[in-house]
Amino acid sequence: MKENLKLAWIASWFALVGQLVFFIGVAIYTGEWRYVMWSFIGSMTAGMTCMIHTWKKRADERKLENV
């Protein structure tokens, strides 16, 4: 069964970068820079976990293609 890894990469990048950019905008608007600090922690946790999982799935898929 072929999985849609392109969508997984988009979701990973959104979790990593998109949330951080959004909260930087919120911090600029409100002047509360703690939003960026807490969103950075969440973005890194969610984004890197999702990217590592997607990277492993892609490696497994390539391994199966070469068999």
PyMOL commands that set and color helices and strands:
alter all, ss='L'
color gray80, all
select helices_A, chain A and resi 5-30+34-65
alter helices_A, ss='H'
color red, helices_A
deselect
rebuild
show_as cartoon
